């Protein structure tokens, strides 16, 4: 599964935002993800892709998270 598709499905599960509304430029705030949702999203990414995202990893958009995962 492509990373972006995984992120979209995970964000949908966490926030209820329809998958088709989740775009690379979508901000985390507009997707209604709170601090706990963001932490769960990071954990899901770590488990799915066997990468480590430090606690201080921050991102404002889906695209920024995608770039972080590609770089990890």
N, C-alpha and C positions, 0 to 999 in steps of 0.2 A: 504494500500500500504506500502510495506517495505520502511524504511527510505532511504536506498541506492538507490532504484529505483526512489524515489522522487528526491533525489539529482541529479541523472543522468539526469532525464528529465528536471529538472530546469536548470542545467548547459548546457544542449543541447540548451534549449531555449535562454539562455543568450549569449552563445559563438558560437553556431553553430557546436560545436564538435559532431560528431556522437555518439550516446548513447553507441554503442558497443566499442568505444575507451575509454570510461570513466571507469577507474578502481579505486579500493580503493587507490592504490599507486600513482595515477596520481597527479602531482603537479598542483597547481592552476595556476602557470605561464604557464605550457605547455598546459593548457586548454584555454589559451587566455582570462582569466578573468581579467579585470582591477579593480581598486579600487571601482568604482561605481557598477560593476557587483557583486563583493563580498558583498557589502552592501545590494544589492537587494536580493542576495542569502540568506543572514542572515535574512532579513525581511520575505522572503517567508517561511523559516524554522520556524521562530517564529509564523507566522500566521497558518501554517499547523499543527504544533505540540503543539501549545499553551505553548511555552517555552520562556524564556528570555535569549538572548545572549547579554551580555554587549558590548558596543562600542569597548572596548579594546580586545575583543575576537579575537584571531589570530589563523590561521591554514595554513599549507603549502600544505597539501594533502587532498584529499577527505576523506580518512580514519580518519584523525585527526578531521575533521568536524563531521563525523559520531560518533566518540567517545564523542565529546562535546555534541551533541544532546542526546545521550544515557544517559549522566551524568546529563543533565539538568532536 
